[in-house]
Amino acid sequence: MGLPLMILRFVATPILGIAIFAGLLLTLVGNNIVDKLLNADFYSDTIAEQNTYNRIYDDVLLDQKAKDKVQELLGDVKVVSPEDIVGLVRGLLPPEYLQTQVEGAIQSSMAYLNEDSDTLELYLEMGPAIDKIKPTLLDYVDRRIDGIPEADPGPAECNPGTVKSVGDGYQEVFRNLAGGQVPASLPSIKVIAEPCRVLIFDSAFPALFADDTLDSRTTQALGNATDDIRAAFVAGDTHGVLKAAARPLSEPLVDDVVAKIRERLDERDRLDLISLIGRNVSLGRGFDVVSSGPKAVPNLPPPSEQRFRGQVAEIQALVVQYRALGGTLAPLMLYGGAILLAVLHLPKLSAAMRWPGICLLVSGGLFFILGKILESKVVDWLITGVDQITANAPGIPGPAVNLISDLVLSFGQQLTQGFAAPAFTVLIVGALLFAASIVLSIVKPFIPGLS
């Protein structure tokens, strides 16, 4: 009986030690990494802590590259000065609205990965912002008009030269505004006599309807607003004239901007983030811009989106497998391995405490050291990784790179911070068991019946 038991202990002890080591690894990974990565609050809280939503407007959009991108989205509507772009975007998409949308997308993603949802659907609800674009831009144009200085029209007497000069000036102002540009100055009509203003308007305004450069929608809208424009012109209200003409002149351009944005949205004015990501990013392969491929089948997502969904489904499957494995196997290997190791060395109580203590001490010590290394080195590794990624994407604005770096560093630090402390607890338990076994070995000769 002694030899078989000795052989069993010789073979089983290292196996159970490895099981304890692997069980602790699975436990630490599950508790400190996987559970955090699958927790929506982990992302939402970290993003909020970095003041991300305000920094988008206070830092990122102030960069010239970001302003140029927003101006590109506005198309031909050049009435928005670069200095005012951020304020307008913030009014259309306030930080609180962005936070609601981002947190909603995070919740949907985590619900899918945790199998609380069968399909991954990620949308950015653009309807409220779309509805505000037109009134916001038109109100902005009115405010810009209020700040336009009035230029001296020249002699106040009414003569053919004055009629032609002022009329041509207003035709140019109207054409510029129809082209999306706010004029630098307005020909003042305050000092011109009312009868002369009537002559100027009647000679200059009809010429706009014969201008082939104006959109048919613009000329039609101008025709509908003729009475209001004429009343302001005859009254000598220089700014009032342009305000009355601004909406019919600007609305077609604004409508085109809205239509251009809606081309990227679905029928419910939502931006499909899955489709957007699928077209530009392939998980595990870096950036993969899809420029060619088989023709999409009607009523089916494009190949790039299908591929991305397939990759996400693979991630979900791995998460499910790990949780099934780690949730059951990790405690069984860690605690069950320690108990079996103790039982294996009974009836000798000191050995039954010593061997689990050694395995727990070694396993906890190794993972404690590893955790400390990760805590000290993760910042450097993440900074290097972010630098490599941004180096391959030079179009990203500098403030955006800083924001991304801060978020990545915060995520990485939180993932590693909870690694060393639990390992240290296991180390202490193992040390106590080992110390207790030494004490038992010392006092055993003095206590009868103690094995």
Solvent accessible surface area in square Angstrom, and as a share of the most:
residue,aa,sasa,rsa
1,M,196,0.88
2,G,52,0.50
3,L,120,0.60
4,P,81,0.51
5,L,55,0.27
6,M,128,0.57
7,I,94,0.48
8,L,95,0.47
9,R,60,0.22
10,F,165,0.69
11,V,77,0.44
12,A,18,0.14
13,T,15,0.09
14,P,73,0.46
15,I,104,0.53
16,L,26,0.13
17,G,12,0.12
18,I,119,0.60
19,A,22,0.17
20,I,0,0.00
21,F,73,0.30
22,A,27,0.21
23,G,0,0.00
24,L,3,0.01
25,L,67,0.33
26,L,33,0.17
27,T,30,0.17
28,L,2,0.01
29,V,38,0.22
30,G,11,0.10
31,N,88,0.45
32,N,12,0.06
33,I,48,0.24
34,V,24,0.14
35,D,65,0.34
36,K,53,0.23
37,L,64,0.32
38,L,14,0.07
39,N,70,0.36
40,A,11,0.08
41,D,78,0.40
42,F,20,0.08
43,Y,49,0.19
44,S,11,0.07
45,D,77,0.40
46,T,1,0.00
47,I,24,0.12
48,A,45,0.35
49,E,124,0.55
50,Q,47,0.21
51,N,74,0.38
52,T,10,0.06
53,Y,14,0.05
54,N,54,0.28
55,R,44,0.16
56,I,45,0.23
57,Y,4,0.01
58,D,69,0.36
59,D,62,0.32
60,V,19,0.11
61,L,23,0.11
62,L,96,0.48
63,D,34,0.18
64,Q,107,0.48
65,K,105,0.44
66,A,9,0.07
67,K,33,0.14
68,D,76,0.39
69,K,108,0.46
70,V,18,0.11
71,Q,45,0.20
72,E,98,0.44
73,L,55,0.27
74,L,24,0.12
75,G,30,0.29
76,D,85,0.44
77,V,4,0.02
78,K,101,0.43
79,V,3,0.02
80,V,3,0.02
81,S,24,0.15
82,P,67,0.42
83,E,138,0.62
84,D,51,0.27
85,I,3,0.01
86,V,16,0.09
87,G,52,0.50
88,L,17,0.08
89,V,27,0.16
90,R,79,0.29
91,G,46,0.44
92,L,26,0.13
93,L,32,0.16
94,P,41,0.26
95,P,14,0.09
96,E,120,0.54
97,Y,36,0.14
98,L,25,0.12
99,Q,60,0.27
100,T,88,0.51
101,Q,24,0.11
102,V,52,0.30
103,E,49,0.22
104,G,36,0.35
105,A,19,0.15
106,I,23,0.12
107,Q,98,0.44
108,S,43,0.28
109,S,23,0.15
110,M,20,0.09
111,A,28,0.22
112,Y,19,0.07
113,L,28,0.14
114,N,40,0.20
115,E,106,0.47
116,D,117,0.61
117,S,38,0.25
118,D,143,0.74
119,T,73,0.43
120,L,12,0.06
121,E,73,0.33
122,L,18,0.09
123,Y,55,0.21
124,L,35,0.18
125,E,67,0.30
126,M,27,0.12
127,G,15,0.15
128,P,74,0.46
129,A,4,0.03
130,I,6,0.03
131,D,95,0.49
132,K,79,0.33
133,I,10,0.05
134,K,66,0.28
135,P,65,0.41
136,T,34,0.20
137,L,4,0.02
138,L,6,0.03
139,D,63,0.33
140,Y,10,0.04
141,V,1,0.01
142,D,30,0.16
143,R,141,0.51
144,R,69,0.25
145,I,0,0.00
146,D,83,0.43
147,G,63,0.61
148,I,10,0.05
149,P,84,0.53
150,E,55,0.25
151,A,41,0.32
152,D,121,0.63
153,P,26,0.17
154,G,32,0.31
155,P,87,0.55
156,A,48,0.37
157,E,101,0.45
158,C,62,0.37
159,N,54,0.27
160,P,115,0.72
161,G,48,0.46
162,T,11,0.06
163,V,26,0.15
164,K,135,0.57
165,S,66,0.43
166,V,3,0.02
167,G,3,0.03
168,D,62,0.32
169,G,18,0.17
170,Y,5,0.02
171,Q,24,0.11
172,E,103,0.46
173,V,8,0.05
174,F,7,0.03
175,R,88,0.32
176,N,50,0.26
177,L,0,0.00
178,A,17,0.13
179,G,39,0.38
180,G,1,0.01
181,Q,87,0.39
182,V,21,0.12
183,P,13,0.08
184,A,93,0.72
185,S,46,0.30
186,L,0,0.00
187,P,22,0.14
188,S,13,0.08
189,I,0,0.00
190,K,125,0.53
191,V,92,0.53
192,I,2,0.01
193,A,57,0.45
194,E,92,0.41
195,P,98,0.62
196,C,2,0.01
197,R,22,0.08
198,V,41,0.24
199,L,101,0.50
200,I,1,0.00
201,F,10,0.04
202,D,67,0.35
203,S,66,0.42
204,A,8,0.06
205,F,10,0.04
206,P,72,0.45
207,A,41,0.32
208,L,1,0.00
209,F,84,0.35
210,A,83,0.64
211,D,21,0.11
212,D,142,0.73
213,T,114,0.67
214,L,18,0.09
215,D,60,0.31
216,S,87,0.56
217,R,103,0.38
218,T,4,0.03
219,T,25,0.14
220,Q,128,0.57
221,A,23,0.18
222,L,0,0.00
223,G,35,0.33
224,N,125,0.64
225,A,16,0.13
226,T,34,0.20
227,D,113,0.59
228,D,97,0.50
229,I,0,0.00
230,R,81,0.30
231,A,65,0.50
232,A,17,0.13
233,F,5,0.02
234,V,28,0.16
235,A,74,0.57
236,G,7,0.07
237,D,67,0.35
238,T,0,0.00
239,H,39,0.17
240,G,14,0.14
241,V,0,0.00
242,L,0,0.00
243,K,70,0.30
244,A,27,0.21
245,A,0,0.00
246,A,1,0.01
247,R,89,0.32
248,P,11,0.07
249,L,1,0.00
250,S,5,0.03
251,E,52,0.23
252,P,9,0.06
253,L,29,0.15
254,V,1,0.01
255,D,56,0.29
256,D,66,0.34
257,V,6,0.03
258,V,16,0.09
259,A,54,0.42
260,K,76,0.32
261,I,32,0.16
262,R,99,0.36
263,E,143,0.64
264,R,132,0.48
265,L,25,0.12
266,D,40,0.21
267,E,154,0.69
268,R,154,0.56
269,D,23,0.12
270,R,32,0.12
271,L,34,0.17
272,D,37,0.19
273,L,38,0.19
274,I,1,0.00
275,S,15,0.10
276,L,65,0.32
277,I,60,0.30
278,G,1,0.01
279,R,110,0.40
280,N,58,0.30
281,V,45,0.26
282,S,2,0.01
283,L,65,0.33
284,G,88,0.84
285,R,151,0.55
286,G,46,0.44
287,F,138,0.58
288,D,43,0.22
289,V,107,0.62
290,V,60,0.35
291,S,108,0.69
292,S,95,0.61
293,G,58,0.56
294,P,106,0.67
295,K,193,0.82
296,A,47,0.37
297,V,86,0.49
298,P,110,0.69
299,N,159,0.81
300,L,98,0.49
301,P,46,0.29
302,P,49,0.31
303,P,52,0.33
304,S,6,0.04
305,E,13,0.06
306,Q,80,0.36
307,R,89,0.32
308,F,15,0.06
309,R,57,0.21
310,G,34,0.32
311,Q,21,0.09
312,V,15,0.09
313,A,42,0.32
314,E,115,0.51
315,I,71,0.36
316,Q,31,0.14
317,A,45,0.35
318,L,116,0.58
319,V,22,0.13
320,V,50,0.29
321,Q,113,0.50
322,Y,47,0.18
323,R,99,0.36
324,A,66,0.51
325,L,89,0.44
326,G,8,0.07
327,G,57,0.55
328,T,95,0.55
329,L,61,0.30
330,A,4,0.03
331,P,53,0.34
332,L,112,0.56
333,M,39,0.17
334,L,9,0.04
335,Y,135,0.51
336,G,18,0.17
337,G,3,0.03
338,A,17,0.13
339,I,110,0.56
340,L,103,0.51
341,L,0,0.00
342,A,28,0.22
343,V,84,0.48
344,L,25,0.12
345,H,14,0.06
346,L,79,0.39
347,P,105,0.66
348,K,92,0.39
349,L,70,0.35
350,S,1,0.00
351,A,9,0.07
352,A,6,0.04
353,M,44,0.20
354,R,53,0.19
355,W,90,0.32
356,P,5,0.03
357,G,0,0.00
358,I,50,0.26
359,C,18,0.11
360,L,17,0.08
361,L,59,0.29
362,V,79,0.45
363,S,3,0.02
364,G,0,0.00
365,G,12,0.12
366,L,94,0.47
367,F,7,0.03
368,F,52,0.22
369,I,100,0.51
370,L,75,0.37
371,G,0,0.00
372,K,97,0.41
373,I,79,0.40
374,L,41,0.20
375,E,55,0.24
376,S,73,0.47
377,K,94,0.40
378,V,13,0.07
379,V,41,0.23
380,D,77,0.40
381,W,135,0.47
382,L,44,0.22
383,I,75,0.38
384,T,69,0.40
385,G,27,0.26
386,V,9,0.05
387,D,78,0.40
388,Q,111,0.49
389,I,98,0.50
390,T,21,0.12
391,A,78,0.60
392,N,123,0.63
393,A,25,0.19
394,P,106,0.66
395,G,58,0.56
396,I,53,0.27
397,P,20,0.13
398,G,40,0.38
399,P,32,0.20
400,A,15,0.11
401,V,31,0.18
402,N,88,0.45
403,L,14,0.07
404,I,71,0.36
405,S,22,0.14
406,D,50,0.26
407,L,28,0.14
408,V,45,0.26
409,L,32,0.16
410,S,14,0.09
411,F,41,0.17
412,G,8,0.08
413,Q,68,0.30
414,Q,53,0.23
415,L,32,0.16
416,T,15,0.09
417,Q,112,0.50
418,G,18,0.18
419,F,8,0.03
420,A,3,0.03
421,A,65,0.51
422,P,49,0.31
423,A,0,0.00
424,F,90,0.38
425,T,82,0.48
426,V,25,0.14
427,L,35,0.17
428,I,69,0.35
429,V,67,0.38
430,G,0,0.00
431,A,34,0.26
432,L,117,0.58
433,L,51,0.25
434,F,68,0.28
435,A,49,0.38
436,A,33,0.25
437,S,0,0.00
438,I,70,0.35
439,V,82,0.47
440,L,33,0.17
441,S,41,0.26
442,I,111,0.56
443,V,47,0.27
444,K,62,0.26
445,P,102,0.64
446,F,158,0.66
447,I,84,0.43
448,P,130,0.82
449,G,88,0.85
450,L,44,0.22
451,S,56,0.36
